[in-house]
Amino acid sequence: MKIGDKLSGQVSGVQKYGIFVKLENGQQGLIHISELRHGYVPNVENMYRIGDKVEVIVMGIDEFNHKISLSIRALHKQKIGHPILHKHFWTDYKDKIGFQTIQSQRKRWIDEAISEIIEK
């Protein structure tokens, strides 16, 4: 086994900080909570159960204590942002319609306002 290998395994333990996975070759590795998926993980216990099958990638192997770091997140491409559901292109056609209406009424409104001021 080497860094970058894609392996299958079975969840053998679930902790608040991540999950332990027993790999096909009998070795055990840890997937830290930050390597479970892109984004926030609210509760590991709700996502995985002992016995669940998982696909992982080897992120690191500590040669001194033989600890294996695994990742599920590295197998999935990160989606950035939200999909564009509707493109909005700036135009002034609505502004022209609205201001033309006001412009055509402006002189009458000013005359009415001046008349009211003079009467008072």
Jmol script that loads the backbone (N, CA, C; Angstrom):
load data "model"
ATOM      1  N   MET A   1       0.842  -1.171   0.000  1.00  0.00           N
ATOM      2  CA  MET A   1       0.000   0.000   0.000  1.00  0.00           C
ATOM      3  C   MET A   1       0.892   1.240   0.000  1.00  0.00           C
ATOM      4  N   LYS A   2       0.421   2.272  -0.766  1.00  0.00           N
ATOM      5  CA  LYS A   2       1.176   3.522  -0.826  1.00  0.00           C
ATOM      6  C   LYS A   2       0.209   4.699  -0.882  1.00  0.00           C
ATOM      7  N   ILE A   3       0.729   5.882  -0.650  1.00  0.00           N
ATOM      8  CA  ILE A   3      -0.096   7.092  -0.688  1.00  0.00           C
ATOM      9  C   ILE A   3      -0.692   7.244  -2.080  1.00  0.00           C
ATOM     10  N   GLY A   4      -1.990   7.538  -2.114  1.00  0.00           N
ATOM     11  CA  GLY A   4      -2.698   7.708  -3.373  1.00  0.00           C
ATOM     12  C   GLY A   4      -3.480   6.483  -3.804  1.00  0.00           C
ATOM     13  N   ASP A   5      -3.254   5.341  -3.151  1.00  0.00           N
ATOM     14  CA  ASP A   5      -3.999   4.123  -3.488  1.00  0.00           C
ATOM     15  C   ASP A   5      -5.468   4.276  -3.130  1.00  0.00           C
ATOM     16  N   LYS A   6      -6.333   3.787  -4.012  1.00  0.00           N
ATOM     17  CA  LYS A   6      -7.765   3.760  -3.739  1.00  0.00           C
ATOM     18  C   LYS A   6      -8.106   2.357  -3.252  1.00  0.00           C
ATOM     19  N   LEU A   7      -8.729   2.287  -2.096  1.00  0.00           N
ATOM     20  CA  LEU A   7      -9.022   1.001  -1.466  1.00  0.00           C
ATOM     21  C   LEU A   7     -10.462   0.938  -0.992  1.00  0.00           C
ATOM     22  N   SER A   8     -10.918  -0.282  -0.746  1.00  0.00           N
ATOM     23  CA  SER A   8     -12.225  -0.506  -0.139  1.00  0.00           C
ATOM     24  C   SER A   8     -12.010  -0.940   1.293  1.00  0.00           C
ATOM     25  N   GLY A   9     -13.002  -0.634   2.107  1.00  0.00           N
ATOM     26  CA  GLY A   9     -12.911  -1.040   3.497  1.00  0.00           C
ATOM     27  C   GLY A   9     -14.269  -1.043   4.155  1.00  0.00           C
ATOM     28  N   GLN A  10     -14.248  -1.342   5.442  1.00  0.00           N
ATOM     29  CA  GLN A  10     -15.477  -1.428   6.204  1.00  0.00           C
ATOM     30  C   GLN A  10     -15.290  -0.612   7.486  1.00  0.00           C
ATOM     31  N   VAL A  11     -16.283   0.192   7.828  1.00  0.00           N
ATOM     32  CA  VAL A  11     -16.207   1.011   9.026  1.00  0.00           C
ATOM     33  C   VAL A  11     -16.136   0.104  10.241  1.00  0.00           C
ATOM     34  N   SER A  12     -15.089   0.296  11.054  1.00  0.00           N
ATOM     35  CA  SER A  12     -14.908  -0.536  12.243  1.00  0.00           C
ATOM     36  C   SER A  12     -15.070   0.261  13.538  1.00  0.00           C
ATOM     37  N   GLY A  13     -15.165   1.576  13.421  1.00  0.00           N
ATOM     38  CA  GLY A  13     -15.378   2.410  14.596  1.00  0.00           C
ATOM     39  C   GLY A  13     -15.804   3.804  14.197  1.00  0.00           C
ATOM     40  N   VAL A  14     -16.671   4.388  15.031  1.00  0.00           N
ATOM     41  CA  VAL A  14     -17.169   5.737  14.763  1.00  0.00           C
ATOM     42  C   VAL A  14     -16.920   6.589  16.004  1.00  0.00           C
ATOM     43  N   GLN A  15     -16.207   7.684  15.810  1.00  0.00           N
ATOM     44  CA  GLN A  15     -15.915   8.619  16.892  1.00  0.00           C
ATOM     45  C   GLN A  15     -16.324  10.019  16.444  1.00  0.00           C
ATOM     46  N   LYS A  16     -16.388  10.958  17.385  1.00  0.00           N
ATOM     47  CA  LYS A  16     -16.755  12.330  17.041  1.00  0.00           C
ATOM     48  C   LYS A  16     -15.734  12.971  16.110  1.00  0.00           C
ATOM     49  N   TYR A  17     -14.500  12.525  16.152  1.00  0.00           N
ATOM     50  CA  TYR A  17     -13.433  13.120  15.355  1.00  0.00           C
ATOM     51  C   TYR A  17     -13.196  12.406  14.029  1.00  0.00           C
ATOM     52  N   GLY A  18     -13.915  11.323  13.750  1.00  0.00           N
ATOM     53  CA  GLY A  18     -13.740  10.612  12.484  1.00  0.00           C
ATOM     54  C   GLY A  18     -14.176   9.160  12.581  1.00  0.00           C
ATOM     55  N   ILE A  19     -13.830   8.397  11.543  1.00  0.00           N
ATOM     56  CA  ILE A  19     -14.194   6.972  11.542  1.00  0.00           C
ATOM     57  C   ILE A  19     -12.962   6.115  11.277  1.00  0.00           C
ATOM     58  N   PHE A  20     -12.970   4.939  11.896  1.00  0.00           N
ATOM     59  CA  PHE A  20     -11.913   3.962  11.658  1.00  0.00           C
ATOM     60  C   PHE A  20     -12.400   2.989  10.607  1.00  0.00           C
ATOM     61  N   VAL A  21     -11.499   2.625   9.705  1.00  0.00           N
ATOM     62  CA  VAL A  21     -11.851   1.738   8.599  1.00  0.00           C
ATOM     63  C   VAL A  21     -10.882   0.571   8.571  1.00  0.00           C
ATOM     64  N   LYS A  22     -11.454  -0.643   8.538  1.00  0.00           N
ATOM     65  CA  LYS A  22     -10.643  -1.845   8.362  1.00  0.00           C
ATOM     66  C   LYS A  22     -10.543  -2.083   6.860  1.00  0.00           C
ATOM     67  N   LEU A  23      -9.325  -2.028   6.366  1.00  0.00           N
ATOM     68  CA  LEU A  23      -9.087  -2.165   4.928  1.00  0.00           C
ATOM     69  C   LEU A  23      -9.068  -3.624   4.507  1.00  0.00           C
ATOM     70  N   GLU A  24      -9.149  -3.853   3.192  1.00  0.00           N
ATOM     71  CA  GLU A  24      -9.163  -5.213   2.641  1.00  0.00           C
ATOM     72  C   GLU A  24      -7.938  -6.025   3.061  1.00  0.00           C
ATOM     73  N   ASN A  25      -6.796  -5.342   3.237  1.00  0.00           N
ATOM     74  CA  ASN A  25      -5.567  -6.059   3.581  1.00  0.00           C
ATOM     75  C   ASN A  25      -5.432  -6.330   5.087  1.00  0.00           C
ATOM     76  N   GLY A  26      -6.477  -5.990   5.866  1.00  0.00           N
ATOM     77  CA  GLY A  26      -6.462  -6.251   7.296  1.00  0.00           C
ATOM     78  C   GLY A  26      -5.970  -5.089   8.142  1.00  0.00           C
ATOM     79  N   GLN A  27      -5.342  -4.116   7.530  1.00  0.00           N
ATOM     80  CA  GLN A  27      -4.875  -2.960   8.273  1.00  0.00           C
ATOM     81  C   GLN A  27      -6.038  -2.021   8.567  1.00  0.00           C
ATOM     82  N   GLN A  28      -5.831  -1.179   9.564  1.00  0.00           N
ATOM     83  CA  GLN A  28      -6.872  -0.232   9.939  1.00  0.00           C
ATOM     84  C   GLN A  28      -6.353   1.192   9.768  1.00  0.00           C
ATOM     85  N   GLY A  29      -7.219   2.081   9.293  1.00  0.00           N
ATOM     86  CA  GLY A  29      -6.856   3.479   9.106  1.00  0.00           C
ATOM     87  C   GLY A  29      -7.941   4.382   9.661  1.00  0.00           C
ATOM     88  N   LEU A  30      -7.612   5.661   9.749  1.00  0.00           N
ATOM     89  CA  LEU A  30      -8.547   6.650  10.273  1.00  0.00           C
ATOM     90  C   LEU A  30      -8.874   7.670   9.192  1.00  0.00           C
ATOM     91  N   ILE A  31     -10.167   7.962   9.070  1.00  0.00           N
ATOM     92  CA  ILE A  31     -10.609   9.085   8.244  1.00  0.00           C
ATOM     93  C   ILE A  31     -11.005  10.183   9.213  1.00  0.00           C
ATOM     94  N   HIS A  32     -10.199  11.226   9.273  1.00  0.00           N
ATOM     95  CA  HIS A  32     -10.506  12.356  10.151  1.00  0.00           C
ATOM     96  C   HIS A  32     -11.782  13.029   9.654  1.00  0.00           C
ATOM     97  N   ILE A  33     -12.529  13.641  10.552  1.00  0.00           N
ATOM     98  CA  ILE A  33     -13.801  14.282  10.203  1.00  0.00           C
ATOM     99  C   ILE A  33     -13.644  15.268   9.048  1.00  0.00           C
ATOM    100  N   SER A  34     -12.494  15.927   8.970  1.00  0.00           N
ATOM    101  CA  SER A  34     -12.261  16.899   7.895  1.00  0.00           C
ATOM    102  C   SER A  34     -12.065  16.235   6.534  1.00  0.00           C
ATOM    103  N   GLU A  35     -11.846  14.931   6.518  1.00  0.00           N
ATOM    104  CA  GLU A  35     -11.635  14.203   5.268  1.00  0.00           C
ATOM    105  C   GLU A  35     -12.849  13.353   4.865  1.00  0.00           C
ATOM    106  N   LEU A  36     -13.971  13.513   5.576  1.00  0.00           N
ATOM    107  CA  LEU A  36     -15.163  12.743   5.239  1.00  0.00           C
ATOM    108  C   LEU A  36     -15.873  13.288   4.004  1.00  0.00           C
ATOM    109  N   ARG A  37     -15.963  14.602   3.931  1.00  0.00           N
ATOM    110  CA  ARG A  37     -16.618  15.230   2.775  1.00  0.00           C
ATOM    111  C   ARG A  37     -16.224  16.697   2.725  1.00  0.00           C
ATOM    112  N   HIS A  38     -16.513  17.341   1.608  1.00  0.00           N
ATOM    113  CA  HIS A  38     -16.283  18.777   1.482  1.00  0.00           C
ATOM    114  C   HIS A  38     -17.332  19.495   2.321  1.00  0.00           C
ATOM    115  N   GLY A  39     -16.935  20.527   3.013  1.00  0.00           N
ATOM    116  CA  GLY A  39     -17.882  21.304   3.804  1.00  0.00           C
ATOM    117  C   GLY A  39     -17.992  20.800   5.227  1.00  0.00           C
ATOM    118  N   TYR A  40     -18.954  21.342   5.911  1.00  0.00           N
ATOM    119  CA  TYR A  40     -19.171  21.067   7.330  1.00  0.00           C
ATOM    120  C   TYR A  40     -19.805  19.699   7.543  1.00  0.00           C
ATOM    121  N   VAL A  41     -19.301  18.966   8.539  1.00  0.00           N
ATOM    122  CA  VAL A  41     -19.870  17.674   8.925  1.00  0.00           C
ATOM    123  C   VAL A  41     -20.494  17.869  10.309  1.00  0.00           C
ATOM    124  N   PRO A  42     -21.809  17.915  10.387  1.00  0.00           N
ATOM    125  CA  PRO A  42     -22.452  18.209  11.669  1.00  0.00           C
ATOM    126  C   PRO A  42     -22.358  17.080  12.689  1.00  0.00           C
ATOM    127  N   ASN A  43     -22.432  15.825  12.236  1.00  0.00           N
ATOM    128  CA  ASN A  43     -22.457  14.719  13.180  1.00  0.00           C
ATOM    129  C   ASN A  43     -22.007  13.435  12.479  1.00  0.00           C
ATOM    130  N   VAL A  44     -20.843  12.953  12.854  1.00  0.00           N
ATOM    131  CA  VAL A  44     -20.287  11.748  12.222  1.00  0.00           C
ATOM    132  C   VAL A  44     -21.166  10.531  12.514  1.00  0.00           C
ATOM    133  N   GLU A  45     -21.681  10.452  13.742  1.00  0.00           N
ATOM    134  CA  GLU A  45     -22.483   9.289  14.145  1.00  0.00           C
ATOM    135  C   GLU A  45     -23.740   9.123  13.290  1.00  0.00           C
ATOM    136  N   ASN A  46     -24.251  10.221  12.739  1.00  0.00           N
ATOM    137  CA  ASN A  46     -25.447  10.143  11.886  1.00  0.00           C
ATOM    138  C   ASN A  46     -25.113   9.772  10.445  1.00  0.00           C
ATOM    139  N   MET A  47     -23.845   9.896  10.079  1.00  0.00           N
ATOM    140  CA  MET A  47     -23.444   9.638   8.700  1.00  0.00           C
ATOM    141  C   MET A  47     -22.987   8.194   8.463  1.00  0.00           C
ATOM    142  N   TYR A  48     -22.313   7.610   9.458  1.00  0.00           N
ATOM    143  CA  TYR A  48     -21.708   6.284   9.278  1.00  0.00           C
ATOM    144  C   TYR A  48     -22.044   5.365  10.448  1.00  0.00           C
ATOM    145  N   ARG A  49     -22.147   4.092  10.138  1.00  0.00           N
ATOM    146  CA  ARG A  49     -22.395   3.050  11.131  1.00  0.00           C
ATOM    147  C   ARG A  49     -21.321   1.972  10.972  1.00  0.00           C
ATOM    148  N   ILE A  50     -21.041   1.277  12.047  1.00  0.00           N
ATOM    149  CA  ILE A  50     -20.090   0.158  11.985  1.00  0.00           C
ATOM    150  C   ILE A  50     -20.620  -0.867  10.995  1.00  0.00           C
ATOM    151  N   GLY A  51     -19.746  -1.300  10.102  1.00  0.00           N
ATOM    152  CA  GLY A  51     -20.127  -2.266   9.073  1.00  0.00           C
ATOM    153  C   GLY A  51     -20.370  -1.647   7.705  1.00  0.00           C
ATOM    154  N   ASP A  52     -20.524  -0.325   7.644  1.00  0.00           N
ATOM    155  CA  ASP A  52     -20.721   0.343   6.353  1.00  0.00           C
ATOM    156  C   ASP A  52     -19.506   0.123   5.456  1.00  0.00           C
ATOM    157  N   LYS A  53     -19.752  -0.122   4.191  1.00  0.00           N
ATOM    158  CA  LYS A  53     -18.674  -0.257   3.204  1.00  0.00           C
ATOM    159  C   LYS A  53     -18.328   1.137   2.683  1.00  0.00           C
ATOM    160  N   VAL A  54     -17.034   1.404   2.557  1.00  0.00           N
ATOM    161  CA  VAL A  54     -16.586   2.707   2.070  1.00  0.00           C
ATOM    162  C   VAL A  54     -15.421   2.550   1.105  1.00  0.00           C
ATOM    163  N   GLU A  55     -15.338   3.482   0.174  1.00  0.00           N
ATOM    164  CA  GLU A  55     -14.190   3.599  -0.726  1.00  0.00           C
ATOM    165  C   GLU A  55     -13.343   4.738  -0.194  1.00  0.00           C
ATOM    166  N   VAL A  56     -12.040   4.533  -0.094  1.00  0.00           N
ATOM    167  CA  VAL A  56     -11.145   5.543   0.480  1.00  0.00           C
ATOM    168  C   VAL A  56      -9.892   5.691  -0.374  1.00  0.00           C
ATOM    169  N   ILE A  57      -9.170   6.753  -0.086  1.00  0.00           N
ATOM    170  CA  ILE A  57      -7.864   6.949  -0.707  1.00  0.00           C
ATOM    171  C   ILE A  57      -6.858   7.146   0.426  1.00  0.00           C
ATOM    172  N   VAL A  58      -5.679   6.575   0.267  1.00  0.00           N
ATOM    173  CA  VAL A  58      -4.636   6.672   1.288  1.00  0.00           C
ATOM    174  C   VAL A  58      -3.991   8.054   1.186  1.00  0.00           C
ATOM    175  N   MET A  59      -4.053   8.811   2.293  1.00  0.00           N
ATOM    176  CA  MET A  59      -3.496  10.159   2.329  1.00  0.00           C
ATOM    177  C   MET A  59      -2.110  10.188   2.973  1.00  0.00           C
ATOM    178  N   GLY A  60      -1.882   9.266   3.887  1.00  0.00           N
ATOM    179  CA  GLY A  60      -0.597   9.261   4.565  1.00  0.00           C
ATOM    180  C   GLY A  60      -0.376   7.975   5.334  1.00  0.00           C
ATOM    181  N   ILE A  61       0.906   7.597   5.456  1.00  0.00           N
ATOM    182  CA  ILE A  61       1.294   6.412   6.224  1.00  0.00           C
ATOM    183  C   ILE A  61       2.444   6.828   7.133  1.00  0.00           C
ATOM    184  N   ASP A  62       2.226   6.733   8.433  1.00  0.00           N
ATOM    185  CA  ASP A  62       3.274   7.063   9.390  1.00  0.00           C
ATOM    186  C   ASP A  62       4.176   5.840   9.543  1.00  0.00           C
ATOM    187  N   GLU A  63       5.415   5.957   9.111  1.00  0.00           N
ATOM    188  CA  GLU A  63       6.337   4.819   9.121  1.00  0.00           C
ATOM    189  C   GLU A  63       6.727   4.384  10.524  1.00  0.00           C
ATOM    190  N   PHE A  64       6.669   5.287  11.502  1.00  0.00           N
ATOM    191  CA  PHE A  64       7.115   4.957  12.849  1.00  0.00           C
ATOM    192  C   PHE A  64       6.056   4.245  13.677  1.00  0.00           C
ATOM    193  N   ASN A  65       4.803   4.736  13.628  1.00  0.00           N
ATOM    194  CA  ASN A  65       3.764   4.075  14.428  1.00  0.00           C
ATOM    195  C   ASN A  65       2.738   3.347  13.558  1.00  0.00           C
ATOM    196  N   HIS A  66       2.969   3.326  12.248  1.00  0.00           N
ATOM    197  CA  HIS A  66       2.162   2.576  11.275  1.00  0.00           C
ATOM    198  C   HIS A  66       0.697   3.013  11.235  1.00  0.00           C
ATOM    199  N   LYS A  67       0.441   4.285  11.526  1.00  0.00           N
ATOM    200  CA  LYS A  67      -0.917   4.815  11.412  1.00  0.00           C
ATOM    201  C   LYS A  67      -1.175   5.217   9.969  1.00  0.00           C
ATOM    202  N   ILE A  68      -2.378   4.917   9.507  1.00  0.00           N
ATOM    203  CA  ILE A  68      -2.751   5.195   8.118  1.00  0.00           C
ATOM    204  C   ILE A  68      -3.843   6.263   8.107  1.00  0.00           C
ATOM    205  N   SER A  69      -3.607   7.336   7.375  1.00  0.00           N
ATOM    206  CA  SER A  69      -4.603   8.400   7.220  1.00  0.00           C
ATOM    207  C   SER A  69      -5.327   8.188   5.901  1.00  0.00           C
ATOM    208  N   LEU A  70      -6.652   8.202   5.983  1.00  0.00           N
ATOM    209  CA  LEU A  70      -7.489   7.947   4.808  1.00  0.00           C
ATOM    210  C   LEU A  70      -8.388   9.149   4.520  1.00  0.00           C
ATOM    211  N   SER A  71      -8.962   9.155   3.329  1.00  0.00           N
ATOM    212  CA  SER A  71      -9.877  10.229   2.947  1.00  0.00           C
ATOM    213  C   SER A  71     -10.956   9.705   2.020  1.00  0.00           C
ATOM    214  N   ILE A  72     -12.161  10.173   2.244  1.00  0.00           N
ATOM    215  CA  ILE A  72     -13.261   9.964   1.295  1.00  0.00           C
ATOM    216  C   ILE A  72     -13.408  11.233   0.461  1.00  0.00           C
ATOM    217  N   ARG A  73     -13.198  12.351   1.106  1.00  0.00           N
ATOM    218  CA  ARG A  73     -13.338  13.661   0.459  1.00  0.00           C
ATOM    219  C   ARG A  73     -12.464  13.772  -0.791  1.00  0.00           C
ATOM    220  N   ALA A  74     -11.267  13.222  -0.753  1.00  0.00           N
ATOM    221  CA  ALA A  74     -10.335  13.334  -1.881  1.00  0.00           C
ATOM    222  C   ALA A  74     -10.829  12.593  -3.124  1.00  0.00           C
ATOM    223  N   LEU A  75     -11.784  11.697  -2.954  1.00  0.00           N
ATOM    224  CA  LEU A  75     -12.333  10.955  -4.093  1.00  0.00           C
ATOM    225  C   LEU A  75     -13.407  11.738  -4.846  1.00  0.00           C
ATOM    226  N   HIS A  76     -13.911  12.793  -4.228  1.00  0.00           N
ATOM    227  CA  HIS A  76     -15.022  13.546  -4.813  1.00  0.00           C
ATOM    228  C   HIS A  76     -14.570  14.951  -5.184  1.00  0.00           C
ATOM    229  N   LYS A  77     -14.876  15.331  -6.396  1.00  0.00           N
ATOM    230  CA  LYS A  77     -14.533  16.672  -6.860  1.00  0.00           C
ATOM    231  C   LYS A  77     -15.383  17.689  -6.102  1.00  0.00           C
ATOM    232  N   GLN A  78     -14.742  18.760  -5.662  1.00  0.00           N
ATOM    233  CA  GLN A  78     -15.453  19.791  -4.919  1.00  0.00           C
ATOM    234  C   GLN A  78     -16.259  20.655  -5.861  1.00  0.00           C
ATOM    235  N   LYS A  79     -17.513  20.867  -5.499  1.00  0.00           N
ATOM    236  CA  LYS A  79     -18.370  21.759  -6.266  1.00  0.00           C
ATOM    237  C   LYS A  79     -18.278  23.132  -5.625  1.00  0.00           C
ATOM    238  N   ILE A  80     -17.939  24.112  -6.428  1.00  0.00           N
ATOM    239  CA  ILE A  80     -17.753  25.462  -5.909  1.00  0.00           C
ATOM    240  C   ILE A  80     -18.948  26.315  -6.312  1.00  0.00           C
ATOM    241  N   GLY A  81     -19.525  26.982  -5.342  1.00  0.00           N
ATOM    242  CA  GLY A  81     -20.621  27.918  -5.606  1.00  0.00           C
ATOM    243  C   GLY A  81     -21.935  27.211  -5.863  1.00  0.00           C
ATOM    244  N   HIS A  82     -22.885  27.995  -6.300  1.00  0.00           N
ATOM    245  CA  HIS A  82     -24.225  27.499  -6.592  1.00  0.00           C
ATOM    246  C   HIS A  82     -24.445  27.524  -8.101  1.00  0.00           C
ATOM    247  N   PRO A  83     -25.242  26.612  -8.603  1.00  0.00           N
ATOM    248  CA  PRO A  83     -25.516  26.641 -10.041  1.00  0.00           C
ATOM    249  C   PRO A  83     -26.300  27.905 -10.404  1.00  0.00           C
ATOM    250  N   ILE A  84     -26.025  28.411 -11.579  1.00  0.00           N
ATOM    251  CA  ILE A  84     -26.752  29.598 -12.042  1.00  0.00           C
ATOM    252  C   ILE A  84     -28.082  29.128 -12.606  1.00  0.00           C
ATOM    253  N   LEU A  85     -29.158  29.484 -11.910  1.00  0.00           N
ATOM    254  CA  LEU A  85     -30.476  29.059 -12.351  1.00  0.00           C
ATOM    255  C   LEU A  85     -31.069  30.033 -13.372  1.00  0.00           C
ATOM    256  N   HIS A  86     -30.691  31.290 -13.246  1.00  0.00           N
ATOM    257  CA  HIS A  86     -31.206  32.299 -14.163  1.00  0.00           C
ATOM    258  C   HIS A  86     -30.145  33.375 -14.328  1.00  0.00           C
ATOM    259  N   LYS A  87     -29.715  33.586 -15.531  1.00  0.00           N
ATOM    260  CA  LYS A  87     -28.743  34.647 -15.795  1.00  0.00           C
ATOM    261  C   LYS A  87     -29.494  35.958 -15.949  1.00  0.00           C
ATOM    262  N   HIS A  88     -28.956  36.982 -15.323  1.00  0.00           N
ATOM    263  CA  HIS A  88     -29.557  38.309 -15.452  1.00  0.00           C
ATOM    264  C   HIS A  88     -28.558  39.229 -16.133  1.00  0.00           C
ATOM    265  N   PHE A  89     -28.937  39.721 -17.258  1.00  0.00           N
ATOM    266  CA  PHE A  89     -28.095  40.662 -17.970  1.00  0.00           C
ATOM    267  C   PHE A  89     -28.661  42.057 -17.758  1.00  0.00           C
ATOM    268  N   TRP A  90     -27.804  42.992 -17.391  1.00  0.00           N
ATOM    269  CA  TRP A  90     -28.261  44.339 -17.119  1.00  0.00           C
ATOM    270  C   TRP A  90     -28.671  45.027 -18.418  1.00  0.00           C
ATOM    271  N   THR A  91     -29.868  45.524 -18.410  1.00  0.00           N
ATOM    272  CA  THR A  91     -30.343  46.356 -19.516  1.00  0.00           C
ATOM    273  C   THR A  91     -31.091  47.527 -18.896  1.00  0.00           C
ATOM    274  N   ASP A  92     -31.275  48.562 -19.669  1.00  0.00           N
ATOM    275  CA  ASP A  92     -31.983  49.725 -19.143  1.00  0.00           C
ATOM    276  C   ASP A  92     -33.362  49.878 -19.777  1.00  0.00           C
ATOM    277  N   TYR A  93     -33.862  48.846 -20.432  1.00  0.00           N
ATOM    278  CA  TYR A  93     -35.142  49.002 -21.115  1.00  0.00           C
ATOM    279  C   TYR A  93     -36.271  49.283 -20.132  1.00  0.00           C
ATOM    280  N   LYS A  94     -36.236  48.703 -18.928  1.00  0.00           N
ATOM    281  CA  LYS A  94     -37.285  48.972 -17.935  1.00  0.00           C
ATOM    282  C   LYS A  94     -37.145  50.377 -17.378  1.00  0.00           C
ATOM    283  N   ASP A  95     -35.904  50.831 -17.212  1.00  0.00           N
ATOM    284  CA  ASP A  95     -35.683  52.184 -16.711  1.00  0.00           C
ATOM    285  C   ASP A  95     -36.236  53.208 -17.688  1.00  0.00           C
ATOM    286  N   LYS A  96     -36.024  52.999 -18.972  1.00  0.00           N
ATOM    287  CA  LYS A  96     -36.505  53.949 -19.976  1.00  0.00           C
ATOM    288  C   LYS A  96     -38.025  54.011 -19.963  1.00  0.00           C
ATOM    289  N   ILE A  97     -38.673  52.876 -19.850  1.00  0.00           N
ATOM    290  CA  ILE A  97     -40.138  52.860 -19.825  1.00  0.00           C
ATOM    291  C   ILE A  97     -40.641  53.604 -18.599  1.00  0.00           C
ATOM    292  N   GLY A  98     -40.057  53.300 -17.439  1.00  0.00           N
ATOM    293  CA  GLY A  98     -40.492  53.924 -16.192  1.00  0.00           C
ATOM    294  C   GLY A  98     -40.255  55.416 -16.167  1.00  0.00           C
ATOM    295  N   PHE A  99     -39.093  55.871 -16.569  1.00  0.00           N
ATOM    296  CA  PHE A  99     -38.781  57.289 -16.532  1.00  0.00           C
ATOM    297  C   PHE A  99     -39.528  58.058 -17.618  1.00  0.00           C
ATOM    298  N   GLN A 100     -39.842  57.444 -18.743  1.00  0.00           N
ATOM    299  CA  GLN A 100     -40.622  58.147 -19.769  1.00  0.00           C
ATOM    300  C   GLN A 100     -42.017  58.444 -19.236  1.00  0.00           C
ATOM    301  N   THR A 101     -42.578  57.511 -18.485  1.00  0.00           N
ATOM    302  CA  THR A 101     -43.899  57.723 -17.904  1.00  0.00           C
ATOM    303  C   THR A 101     -43.862  58.893 -16.925  1.00  0.00           C
ATOM    304  N   ILE A 102     -42.843  58.921 -16.086  1.00  0.00           N
ATOM    305  CA  ILE A 102     -42.701  60.013 -15.123  1.00  0.00           C
ATOM    306  C   ILE A 102     -42.456  61.329 -15.851  1.00  0.00           C
ATOM    307  N   GLN A 103     -41.610  61.301 -16.852  1.00  0.00           N
ATOM    308  CA  GLN A 103     -41.283  62.520 -17.590  1.00  0.00           C
ATOM    309  C   GLN A 103     -42.523  63.111 -18.257  1.00  0.00           C
ATOM    310  N   SER A 104     -43.380  62.273 -18.768  1.00  0.00           N
ATOM    311  CA  SER A 104     -44.574  62.792 -19.442  1.00  0.00           C
ATOM    312  C   SER A 104     -45.547  63.416 -18.439  1.00  0.00           C
ATOM    313  N   GLN A 105     -45.503  63.026 -17.191  1.00  0.00           N
ATOM    314  CA  GLN A 105     -46.402  63.552 -16.167  1.00  0.00           C
ATOM    315  C   GLN A 105     -45.759  64.664 -15.329  1.00  0.00           C
ATOM    316  N   ARG A 106     -44.446  64.822 -15.433  1.00  0.00           N
ATOM    317  CA  ARG A 106     -43.702  65.736 -14.563  1.00  0.00           C
ATOM    318  C   ARG A 106     -44.230  67.172 -14.620  1.00  0.00           C
ATOM    319  N   LYS A 107     -44.409  67.722 -15.790  1.00  0.00           N
ATOM    320  CA  LYS A 107     -44.852  69.122 -15.915  1.00  0.00           C
ATOM    321  C   LYS A 107     -46.205  69.309 -15.251  1.00  0.00           C
ATOM    322  N   ARG A 108     -47.150  68.398 -15.452  1.00  0.00           N
ATOM    323  CA  ARG A 108     -48.480  68.511 -14.844  1.00  0.00           C
ATOM    324  C   ARG A 108     -48.373  68.468 -13.326  1.00  0.00           C
ATOM    325  N   TRP A 109     -47.535  67.549 -12.788  1.00  0.00           N
ATOM    326  CA  TRP A 109     -47.374  67.433 -11.336  1.00  0.00           C
ATOM    327  C   TRP A 109     -46.764  68.698 -10.747  1.00  0.00           C
ATOM    328  N   ILE A 110     -45.771  69.264 -11.425  1.00  0.00           N
ATOM    329  CA  ILE A 110     -45.146  70.502 -10.935  1.00  0.00           C
ATOM    330  C   ILE A 110     -46.161  71.641 -10.941  1.00  0.00           C
ATOM    331  N   ASP A 111     -46.916  71.751 -12.019  1.00  0.00           N
ATOM    332  CA  ASP A 111     -47.928  72.813 -12.109  1.00  0.00           C
ATOM    333  C   ASP A 111     -48.968  72.662 -10.998  1.00  0.00           C
ATOM    334  N   GLU A 112     -49.421  71.440 -10.755  1.00  0.00           N
ATOM    335  CA  GLU A 112     -50.399  71.204  -9.687  1.00  0.00           C
ATOM    336  C   GLU A 112     -49.815  71.564  -8.327  1.00  0.00           C
ATOM    337  N   ALA A 113     -48.554  71.192  -8.085  1.00  0.00           N
ATOM    338  CA  ALA A 113     -47.917  71.487  -6.805  1.00  0.00           C
ATOM    339  C   ALA A 113     -47.778  72.987  -6.601  1.00  0.00           C
ATOM    340  N   ILE A 114     -47.378  73.714  -7.633  1.00  0.00           N
ATOM    341  CA  ILE A 114     -47.231  75.172  -7.529  1.00  0.00           C
ATOM    342  C   ILE A 114     -48.589  75.811  -7.270  1.00  0.00           C
ATOM    343  N   SER A 115     -49.623  75.340  -7.932  1.00  0.00           N
ATOM    344  CA  SER A 115     -50.968  75.868  -7.710  1.00  0.00           C
ATOM    345  C   SER A 115     -51.410  75.679  -6.272  1.00  0.00           C
ATOM    346  N   GLU A 116     -51.152  74.497  -5.704  1.00  0.00           N
ATOM    347  CA  GLU A 116     -51.505  74.220  -4.311  1.00  0.00           C
ATOM    348  C   GLU A 116     -50.748  75.123  -3.363  1.00  0.00           C
ATOM    349  N   ILE A 117     -49.485  75.402  -3.649  1.00  0.00           N
ATOM    350  CA  ILE A 117     -48.660  76.255  -2.802  1.00  0.00           C
ATOM    351  C   ILE A 117     -49.196  77.690  -2.836  1.00  0.00           C
ATOM    352  N   ILE A 118     -49.554  78.169  -4.004  1.00  0.00           N
ATOM    353  CA  ILE A 118     -50.059  79.531  -4.162  1.00  0.00           C
ATOM    354  C   ILE A 118     -51.397  79.680  -3.428  1.00  0.00           C
ATOM    355  N   GLU A 119     -52.270  78.694  -3.511  1.00  0.00           N
ATOM    356  CA  GLU A 119     -53.582  78.752  -2.856  1.00  0.00           C
ATOM    357  C   GLU A 119     -53.432  78.825  -1.345  1.00  0.00           C
ATOM    358  N   LYS A 120     -52.431  78.163  -0.783  1.00  0.00           N
ATOM    359  CA  LYS A 120     -52.245  78.136   0.664  1.00  0.00           C
ATOM    360  C   LYS A 120     -51.581  79.395   1.079  1.00  0.00           C
TER     361      LYS A 120
END
end "model"
wireframe off; spacefill off
backbone 0.3
color backbone group
